[in-house]
């Protein structure tokens, strides 16, 4: 009986450690899968899936659609302006902050949250090597988070994970990429309220 109790106690102490390692392994595997999706060009979760049936006749573009396309184009241009190894100027950061504010078509995030995200992203991008496709995908994801008011929680989380994966594929360290993704998630939390 004593052996049984000792064995039970021993297994009880080991179980949490084993499950914690298992959870970390699952998380790392998911991160690797997300990075592979970025490398292989799998569409971003921020993109809407193509319709299953033929769409109706196209409607003329409304002002909000045009404004959304323009703000996304500005975000892409801002990201393309952040060159690896080059110093990012205060003017570039300020313009990016303004473009982020304009990209939010609903609830606007707070300025401190946006500035924190801009600082962490620009610091990460100064050492990153993103392709134009990855920059475009990153811009789409940022735009999706800024306008995530009615987005399902699972879809929102996938977009945040995709941002982390894009950065890691672009040679940003894991912990830095997680920090940038968390800063973007904080913006999304404000927008989704």
C-alpha positions in Angstrom: 0.0 0.0 0.0 2.9 2.4 0.8 4.5 1.7 -2.5 1.2 2.5 -4.3 0.9 5.8 -2.4 4.5 6.8 -3.1 4.1 5.9 -6.8 0.9 7.9 -7.0 2.5 10.9 -5.3 5.5 10.6 -7.7 3.2 10.5 -10.8 1.2 13.3 -9.4 4.2 15.5 -9.3 5.4 14.6 -12.8 2.1 15.0 -14.6 1.9 18.8 -14.6 5.4 19.1 -15.9 4.7 16.6 -18.7 1.4 18.3 -19.7 3.2 21.7 -19.7 5.8 20.4 -22.1 3.1 18.8 -24.2 1.3 22.2 -24.4 4.5 24.0 -25.4 5.2 21.3 -28.1 1.7 21.8 -29.5 2.1 25.6 -29.6 5.5 25.4 -31.3 4.1 22.9 -33.9 1.2 25.3 -34.6 3.7 28.2 -35.0 5.7 26.1 -37.5 2.6 25.3 -39.5 1.7 29.0 -39.6 5.2 29.8 -40.8 5.0 27.1 -43.5 1.7 28.6 -44.7 3.4 32.0 -45.1 6.3 30.5 -47.0 4.0 28.5 -49.3 1.7 31.5 -50.0 -1.4 30.2 -48.4 -3.9 33.1 -48.2 -3.9 35.1 -45.1 -6.7 34.5 -42.6 -7.5 38.2 -43.1 -8.5 37.6 -46.7 -12.1 36.7 -47.4 -12.5 33.3 -49.0 -13.6 33.2 -52.6 -17.4 32.8 -53.0 -18.6 29.2 -53.7 -21.1 30.4 -56.4 -20.8 33.0 -59.1 -21.1 36.5 -57.6 -23.9 38.8 -58.7 -23.1 41.6 -61.1 -20.5 44.0 -59.7 -21.8 47.0 -57.9 -20.2 50.4 -58.3 -17.5 51.0 -55.7 -18.7 53.0 -52.8 -16.7 55.7 -50.9 -16.1 53.3 -48.0 -14.7 50.6 -50.3 -12.4 53.1 -52.1 -11.3 54.5 -48.7 -10.5 51.0 -47.5 -8.4 50.2 -50.6 -6.6 53.5 -50.2 -5.8 53.0 -46.6 -4.5 49.4 -47.3 -2.3 50.8 -50.1 -0.9 53.3 -47.7 -0.1 50.6 -45.1 1.6 48.5 -47.8 3.7 51.6 -48.9 4.6 52.3 -45.3 5.8 48.7 -44.7 7.7 48.8 -48.0 9.5 51.9 -46.8 11.0 50.1 -43.8 14.2 48.8 -45.2 16.3 46.1 -43.4 19.4 47.5 -41.8 18.3 51.1 -42.4 17.4 53.5 -39.6 13.6 54.2 -39.5 13.1 57.9 -39.1 10.6 59.6 -36.7 8.8 60.9 -39.8 8.3 57.4 -41.1 6.9 56.3 -37.7 4.6 59.3 -37.5 3.3 58.7 -41.0 2.7 55.0 -40.2 0.9 56.0 -37.0 -1.4 58.4 -39.0 -2.0 55.8 -41.7 -3.0 53.2 -39.0 -5.4 55.7 -37.5 -7.0 56.3 -41.0 -7.2 52.6 -41.7 -9.4 52.0 -38.6 -12.8 52.6 -40.1 -14.8 51.9 -37.0 -13.7 52.3 -33.4 -10.3 54.0 -33.3 -7.6 52.5 -31.0 -5.9 54.6 -28.4 -2.8 56.5 -29.4 -0.6 54.9 -26.7 -1.5 51.4 -28.0 -0.8 52.4 -31.6 2.5 54.0 -30.7 3.6 51.0 -28.8 2.8 48.8 -31.8 4.5 51.1 -34.2 7.7 51.1 -32.0 7.8 47.3 -31.6 7.0 46.7 -35.3 9.5 49.2 -36.7 12.2 47.8 -34.4 11.4 44.3 -35.6 11.3 45.3 -39.3 14.7 47.1 -39.1 16.3 43.7 -39.0 13.7 41.7 -41.0 13.8 40.7 -44.7 10.2 40.6 -45.8 9.3 40.0 -49.5 6.8 42.3 -51.1 4.2 39.5 -50.8 4.9 39.2 -47.1 4.7 42.9 -46.6 1.3 42.9 -48.4 0.1 40.1 -46.3 1.3 41.9 -43.1 -0.6 45.0 -44.2 -3.8 43.0 -44.8 -3.5 41.5 -41.4 -2.9 44.8 -39.7 -5.9 46.3 -41.6 -8.0 43.3 -40.5 -7.1 43.8 -36.9 -7.9 47.6 -37.1 -11.3 46.7 -38.4 -12.0 43.6 -36.4 -15.2 44.8 -34.7 -17.4 42.0 -35.9 -14.8 39.4 -36.4 -15.1 36.0 -34.7 -12.6 35.4 -31.9 -11.1 32.4 -33.7 -10.6 34.3 -36.9 -9.1 37.2 -35.0 -6.6 34.9 -33.2 -5.6 33.3 -36.6 -4.8 36.8 -38.0 -2.6 37.6 -34.9 -0.9 34.2 -35.3 -0.3 34.9 -39.0 1.4 38.2 -38.1 3.8 36.4 -35.8 4.4 33.8 -38.5 5.2 36.4 -41.2 7.7 38.1 -38.9 9.4 34.9 -38.0 9.7 33.9 -41.6 11.2 37.3 -42.3 14.1 36.6 -39.8 12.6 38.2 -36.7 13.3 36.4 -33.5 10.4 34.4 -32.0 10.1 36.5 -28.8 10.3 39.7 -30.7 7.6 38.5 -33.1 5.4 37.4 -30.2 5.8 40.9 -28.7 4.8 42.6 -31.9 1.8 40.3 -32.3 0.8 40.9 -28.7 1.0 44.7 -29.3 -1.3 44.3 -32.3 -3.6 42.1 -30.3 -3.9 44.9 -27.7 -5.0 47.3 -30.5 -7.5 44.7 -31.7 -8.9 44.3 -28.2 -9.6 48.0 -28.1 -11.2 48.0 -31.5 -13.4 45.0 -30.7 -14.9 46.5 -27.5 
